[in-house]
């Protein structure tokens, strides 16, 4: 009888052990799905510019007055671009011929020039003719603008101004 009871206990323990290990190793079914992660980069550019202040000129314009500023262009990598400068807001301005206007009732003007290189190539707004080009590299590129007030008859004492619009074409 002892052997029979012992066998029942051992058999019960074995059944419990098997049941426990089977419950611990049970695997649930699984399925998978794949998905794409995408993005499209399009050609783009940004532009900003600082002004040119020729300062305060005393007396008559018997010698040229020079100044400069910078245009900052950032275009996507490998994007070709060109930057043009319009004639400005001065009365009589057209193409690369530019004038600054006086204030109030003063209708006098002061002629000025804008160049791509100091004293050299006039900077205009006709693509392929008088714009300045480059290729984007994903970071800001700086283009210098060289300004000159040539010798001319001196206008009425006043403050003179023209607003130039810089455009990036890409």
Secondary structure, 3 states (H helix, E strand, C coil): CHHHHHHHHHHHHHHHHHHHHHHHCCCCCCCCCCCCCCCCCCCCEEEEECCCCCCCCCCCCCCCEEEEEEEEEEECCCCEEEEEECCCCCCCCECCEEEEECCCCCCCEEEEEEECCCCCCECCCCCCCCCEEEECCCCEEEEEEEEEECCCCCCCCCCCECCCCEEEEC
